[in-house]
Amino acid sequence: MDMPIYKKLSYIYKSELTSFHMPGHKYGKIYEKLGYDKYMDKLYKLDTTEILGTDNLHNAQGVIRKSQDNTKRILLADMDPVDREALDLLYLVNGSTCGIEAAIMTACKSGSSIIMNRGCHQSAYNACILARVKPIFVKEEIDKENNILMGARPEDYLEAIRSNPQASAVFITRPSYYGMSQDIDQVVELAHEYQMLVIVDEAHGAHFGLSHLLPKSAVYSGADMVIQSVHKTLPSLTQSSILIYRKRALDTARLTSVLSMVETSSPSYVMLMSIEVCYDIYEKSGRVLMQNLMNNIYRFKRGLKDYKVFTTSDPSKIFVNTIEKGIKDLHDILNLKRFPRRIECFDISNIQGKDAVASMSVSIEGRAAKKEYRKFKIRCKDTPDDFSMMREVIERRYSKLADKDFPDVILIDGGLGQINSAGEVLKKLGKIHLSELLSLAKRDEEIYKYGESVPYSLSKDMEALKIFQRVRDEAHRFGITYHRKLRSKRNVKSALDDISGIGPKRKKE
């Protein structure tokens, strides 16, 4: 057997990649650094199932129960003992996905409704489908400069609660996938006034208790069920998570029952043990490691002079906008006269000249501007002459366009033939100087510059190349869609021609 998965995993490990994301243990480096590799070495020897003495995950009374209690003590050490006793903690081995599904299906009965943010995890949607629960969506703020979701504002949640008093629960994603954590104290308080349970997807916030500089966990805001992924920002094995819940706030028997439905009946004890190891690290070294991390991030940010760095409410996370760097690289590497902030890209779609169309996609500041897209039905004769078609569409687009409205870059899908065809037209119009004329050849993803015969080759992982690829692929998608629409109309019309008694009027119907 070829064993492609093993080969790929070995390649990733040997390449010594720097992980800025999951897994939280950074390919085991944290275990080696702190001396925990003795626990994680030869895990196959510890891989067992629910045999005598290993306990039952869905009815933990032995070692799993003891381990969960230890983790609760460590995680909630700063909490008042009375408040801590009101909470319970469960290990999950199907990721936060099963915790979210179980939480929603526990809080909401069939036919009820739940208030939830639009940008929540797909498991929240799946839970609504499985339980036949109606979602009431709360809009999320969008950072238009960086094109990211900021999460839903607390005031919008408050309005949704007041407007939908019949809802059974409120579902909040906090932090957002970009590290934003709004204050939800008022949301929890109002939800409880309306007898609603509060569920918080805190998958990316399992580290919150490690520094006073970090946001506080939703557990401390009074949320009824909080789900954390221990493998994202903490050093547990992938798919290991925890669920913290308030015992008196919900039907615990129902929660246990639902978990047994959505979670495996053969839990991985290796994963359970990794949660145990994780919180031992958390207790003994967590605060020091977190402070070191934030210091490293501070130094890292200082080195990102050519990038836009978006600071989040979580100082252990940063969002780096690579698009601006990509635009600068295109300008510098290709020696462009203008920064390529507005790019118009052209593609031709046809089958042997039939139903030929041209499409124009537009990228502004590195992002698709779909309202600016244009499509053209080619008028020249039905022959597979892409060069003639390109000349036609370039003339139709730019012959009457005001000089001030010309894009920074005109990008052609193709090689030297296509770019030279476009260049002929722009020279004839006397407008070749108004834009940079470039092309992107599909085979090797080489960039041609009008007037130069030697192409530019950019590294495949450069954002500069990806900006061109995205707008090229959009032009192709947009054109193919239009081409298929015309071809379909022609085929239907041809089929009707063969049916006697159907005249021109009926064909239009």
ZIJO-V982639 format. One record per residue. SS is DSSP state (hx for helix, st for strand, lp for the rest). PHI is phi in degrees with one decimal (* if undefined). NEAR is the number of other ideal C-beta (glycine too) atoms within 8 Angstrom. Layout:
# ZIJO-V982639
SS/PHI/NEAR + SS/PHI/NEAR
This chain:
# ZIJO-V982639
lp/*/2 + lp/-69.8/4 + lp/58.2/6 + hx/-66.4/6 + hx/-63.8/6 + hx/-59.3/7 + hx/-61.8/9 + hx/-65.9/8 + hx/-62.9/8 + hx/-64.7/8 + hx/-62.2/8 + hx/-61.8/9 + hx/-64.8/8 + hx/-70.9/6 + lp/-73.1/6 + lp/53.7/5 + lp/-65.8/6 + lp/-88.5/4 + lp/-91.0/8 + lp/-100.7/3 + lp/-138.6/3 + lp/-80.3/7 + lp/-79.0/10 + lp/-63.0/12 + lp/-81.5/12 + lp/55.5/9 + lp/58.1/9 + lp/83.7/9 + hx/-62.4/8 + hx/-67.4/13 + hx/-65.8/13 + hx/-67.1/9 + hx/-65.4/6 + hx/-101.5/8 + lp/82.6/6 + lp/-95.2/12 + hx/-63.8/9 + hx/-64.4/6 + hx/-79.4/8 + hx/-97.7/10 + lp/-75.7/6 + lp/51.8/5 + hx/-62.4/8 + hx/-62.1/5 + hx/-72.5/5 + hx/-102.4/9 + lp/-78.5/8 + lp/-136.0/6 + lp/-129.2/7 + lp/-76.2/8 + lp/-98.6/6 + lp/-55.9/3 + lp/101.0/6 + lp/-95.2/11 + lp/80.1/11 + lp/-124.6/8 + hx/-56.7/12 + hx/-90.2/9 + hx/-155.2/6 + lp/-68.1/11 + lp/-129.1/6 + lp/-116.4/9 + hx/-64.8/8 + hx/-66.7/13 + hx/-61.4/10 + hx/-62.5/8 + hx/-65.8/12 + hx/-60.7/12 + hx/-64.7/9 + hx/-61.9/10 + hx/-64.9/14 + hx/-60.5/13 + hx/-61.2/9 + hx/-68.0/10 + hx/-68.5/12 + lp/-111.3/10 + lp/-61.7/6 + lp/-85.5/4 + lp/-87.6/9 + lp/-56.6/5 + hx/-53.8/6 + hx/-65.7/6 + hx/-66.0/8 + hx/-65.2/11 + hx/-66.6/6 + lp/-76.0/8 + st/-107.6/13 + st/-134.9/8 + st/-136.0/13 + st/-124.7/10 + st/-81.8/14 + st/-128.2/15 + lp/-117.6/14 + lp/-109.5/10 + hx/74.2/11 + hx/-67.3/14 + hx/-53.4/9 + hx/-70.5/14 + hx/-65.8/13 + hx/-65.0/15 + hx/-61.0/14 + hx/-65.0/14 + hx/-62.6/15 + hx/-66.7/17 + hx/-72.2/12 + hx/-79.8/12 + hx/-76.0/13 + lp/-123.4/12 + lp/-90.5/7 + lp/-55.9/6 + lp/92.1/6 + lp/-84.0/11 + st/-132.6/12 + st/-138.8/17 + st/-88.0/14 + st/-149.7/13 + st/-73.2/12 + lp/-60.9/9 + lp/-91.8/9 + lp/-77.1/10 + lp/-67.0/10 + hx/-59.2/5 + hx/-63.6/11 + hx/-67.5/14 + hx/-63.9/9 + hx/-60.8/9 + hx/-62.1/14 + hx/-63.2/13 + hx/-66.8/7 + hx/-63.4/8 + hx/-92.2/11 + lp/56.5/7 + lp/-109.1/15 + st/-87.9/8 + st/-81.0/10 + st/-114.0/11 + st/-85.4/7 + st/-106.2/12 + lp/-65.4/7 + lp/-114.8/12 + st/-71.6/9 + st/-121.0/8 + st/-82.7/10 + lp/-68.7/5 + lp/-65.8/4 + lp/-102.8/9 + lp/59.2/7 + st/-131.0/9 + st/-78.5/11 + st/-98.7/10 + st/94.6/15 + lp/-84.9/13 + lp/-73.0/8 + hx/-54.8/11 + hx/-63.7/6 + hx/-73.4/10 + hx/-63.9/15 + hx/-60.3/11 + hx/-64.8/8 + hx/-64.8/12 + hx/-65.1/16 + hx/-65.1/8 + hx/-83.1/6 + lp/-133.4/10 + lp/-65.1/7 + lp/-80.6/5 + lp/-62.4/14 + lp/-85.9/11 + st/-156.6/14 + st/-122.1/16 + st/-112.6/14 + st/-126.2/16 + st/-96.8/13 + lp/-154.8/13 + lp/-75.8/17 + lp/-69.5/14 + lp/-67.5/8 + lp/-109.6/12 + lp/87.7/13 + lp/-91.5/11 + lp/-132.2/11 + lp/-77.7/10 + lp/-73.4/6 + lp/-112.5/15 + hx/-54.5/8 + hx/-66.1/9 + hx/-63.0/14 + hx/-61.8/13 + hx/-61.2/9 + hx/-68.0/11 + hx/-58.7/13 + hx/-66.5/10 + hx/-61.6/6 + lp/-92.7/9 + lp/60.7/4 + lp/-104.6/12 + st/-80.9/12 + st/-113.9/17 + st/-113.2/17 + st/-123.4/14 + st/-82.6/14 + lp/-109.4/14 + lp/-55.4/12 + lp/-96.9/11 + lp/-127.5/15 + lp/-65.2/13 + lp/-93.0/11 + hx/-57.2/10 + hx/-79.9/7 + hx/-92.6/10 + lp/-162.8/9 + lp/-72.8/3 + lp/-80.8/5 + lp/-89.8/13 + lp/-60.8/9 + lp/-81.2/7 + lp/-65.6/11 + hx/-62.4/15 + hx/-59.2/10 + hx/-77.3/7 + hx/-90.6/11 + lp/94.8/9 + lp/-60.1/13 + lp/-83.6/11 + st/-140.6/16 + st/-126.8/13 + st/-111.3/17 + st/-124.9/13 + st/-88.6/13 + lp/-78.3/13 + lp/-95.0/15 + lp/-86.7/10 + lp/-104.9/9 + lp/-124.3/12 + lp/-89.3/12 + lp/-101.7/13 + lp/-76.2/10 + lp/-52.6/6 + lp/88.2/10 + lp/-89.3/17 + st/-144.5/18 + st/-135.7/15 + st/-126.6/14 + st/-108.2/12 + st/-143.7/16 + st/-89.5/9 + hx/-60.6/9 + hx/-84.0/4 + hx/-84.2/7 + lp/-144.1/13 + lp/-81.8/6 + hx/-66.0/9 + hx/-64.7/6 + hx/-66.1/9 + hx/-59.5/13 + hx/-61.3/10 + hx/-64.7/8 + hx/-65.9/12 + hx/-58.6/13 + hx/-66.6/9 + hx/-83.5/6 + hx/-96.8/10 + lp/-111.2/14 + lp/-59.6/6 + lp/-87.5/6 + lp/-124.2/6 + lp/-64.2/12 + lp/-78.5/9 + hx/-73.5/11 + hx/-64.5/10 + hx/-66.5/13 + hx/-60.5/15 + hx/-64.9/10 + hx/-66.7/12 + hx/-64.3/15 + hx/-60.6/11 + hx/-62.0/14 + hx/-56.4/13 + hx/-78.6/12 + hx/-68.6/9 + hx/-63.3/15 + hx/-54.9/12 + hx/-72.1/7 + hx/-85.9/6 + hx/-133.1/8 + hx/-57.5/11 + hx/-66.5/8 + hx/-66.6/7 + hx/-61.8/11 + hx/-66.2/13 + hx/-64.0/9 + hx/-62.5/8 + hx/-61.6/9 + hx/-64.9/12 + hx/-64.8/8 + hx/-64.3/8 + hx/-64.5/12 + hx/-59.7/8 + hx/-67.4/8 + hx/-62.8/9 + hx/-61.4/9 + hx/-63.4/6 + lp/-86.3/6 + lp/-92.5/9 + lp/-68.9/4 + lp/-92.6/6 + lp/-119.3/10 + st/-85.3/8 + st/-108.7/10 + st/-96.6/12 + st/-83.4/4 + lp/-101.4/12 + lp/-76.1/8 + lp/-109.1/12 + lp/-65.1/8 + lp/-86.0/11 + lp/-129.6/10 + st/-136.2/11 + st/-114.9/11 + st/-107.0/9 + st/-88.1/10 + lp/-86.7/8 + hx/-63.9/12 + hx/-59.7/11 + hx/-63.7/10 + hx/-61.7/14 + hx/-62.5/15 + hx/-63.6/10 + hx/-64.3/11 + hx/-60.1/13 + hx/-62.0/11 + hx/-77.1/7 + hx/-67.5/9 + lp/-87.9/11 + lp/54.0/4 + lp/-81.7/11 + lp/-75.2/3 + lp/-130.0/9 + lp/-69.7/8 + lp/-77.5/13 + lp/-83.8/9 + st/-114.7/10 + st/-120.6/16 + st/-113.4/12 + st/-117.6/17 + st/-119.6/17 + st/-141.4/13 + st/-110.6/14 + st/-128.9/12 + st/-166.9/14 + st/-124.5/7 + lp/52.7/5 + lp/85.7/10 + st/-81.1/9 + st/51.3/9 + st/-71.2/14 + st/-137.2/15 + st/-122.6/16 + st/-129.2/16 + st/-127.9/15 + st/-100.6/14 + st/-132.0/15 + st/-118.6/15 + st/-119.4/10 + lp/55.3/7 + lp/83.6/10 + st/-125.9/8 + st/-62.9/9 + lp/-114.3/9 + hx/-65.2/6 + hx/-67.8/4 + hx/-92.8/7 + lp/-62.9/12 + st/-137.3/7 + st/-129.0/11 + st/-133.4/12 + st/-88.5/7 + lp/-66.3/12 + lp/-98.9/4 + lp/-68.1/9 + lp/-56.6/4 + lp/-73.1/5 + lp/-130.8/7 + lp/-75.6/6 + lp/-110.8/8 + hx/-62.6/11 + hx/-66.5/9 + hx/-64.1/10 + hx/-63.4/14 + hx/-65.5/16 + hx/-60.2/12 + hx/-62.7/13 + hx/-69.4/14 + hx/-64.9/14 + hx/-66.1/10 + hx/-64.5/8 + hx/-75.2/12 + hx/-109.9/12 + lp/-65.6/7 + lp/-112.2/3 + lp/-75.6/8 + lp/-62.7/5 + hx/-55.3/7 + hx/-68.0/4 + hx/-95.8/5 + lp/-66.2/10 + lp/-73.4/9 + lp/-70.4/11 + st/-135.2/14 + st/-104.5/15 + st/-110.1/14 + st/-106.8/14 + st/-80.1/14 + lp/151.0/12 + lp/-112.1/9 + hx/-63.0/8 + hx/-59.5/9 + hx/-67.2/14 + hx/-68.0/15 + hx/-68.3/9 + hx/-63.0/13 + hx/-64.9/17 + hx/-63.8/12 + hx/-56.1/9 + hx/-66.9/12 + hx/-64.1/15 + hx/-67.8/8 + hx/-61.3/6 + lp/-78.5/10 + lp/71.4/5 + lp/-126.4/10 + lp/-64.3/10 + lp/-82.9/3 + lp/-80.2/7 + lp/-139.5/10 + st/-78.8/13 + st/-105.2/14 + st/-132.0/15 + st/-139.1/15 + st/-124.8/15 + st/-84.5/12 + lp/-64.2/6 + lp/-56.7/5 + lp/-109.8/6 + lp/54.0/12 + st/-90.8/11 + st/-104.6/15 + st/-102.1/14 + st/-113.6/10 + lp/-56.6/12 + lp/94.4/4 + lp/-119.3/6 + lp/-92.1/3 + lp/-95.4/4 + lp/-77.8/8 + st/-98.6/10 + lp/-115.1/7 + lp/-104.6/10 + lp/-59.1/5 + lp/-62.6/6 + lp/-95.6/3 + lp/-78.7/10 + hx/-62.9/10 + hx/-56.6/12 + hx/-66.0/12 + hx/-62.8/9 + hx/-60.8/16 + hx/-67.7/15 + hx/-62.4/10 + hx/-63.5/11 + hx/-71.6/15 + hx/-65.3/14 + hx/-64.0/8 + hx/-66.1/13 + hx/-61.4/15 + hx/-64.2/12 + hx/-61.7/8 + hx/-63.6/14 + hx/-69.1/15 + hx/-60.6/9 + hx/-59.7/8 + hx/-67.2/12 + hx/-60.3/14 + hx/-64.3/8 + hx/-64.4/8 + hx/-65.0/11 + hx/-62.4/11 + hx/-63.0/8 + hx/-62.4/8 + hx/-66.3/10 + hx/-65.4/8 + hx/-64.6/8 + hx/-61.8/9 + hx/-63.3/8 + hx/-64.8/8 + hx/-69.5/10 + hx/-60.8/6 + lp/-86.2/5 + lp/-101.8/7 + lp/-68.0/3 + lp/92.4/4 + lp/-102.6/7 + lp/-94.7/6 + hx/-55.6/5 + hx/-66.4/6 + hx/-66.4/8 + hx/-60.3/9 + hx/-66.3/5 + lp/-69.7/4
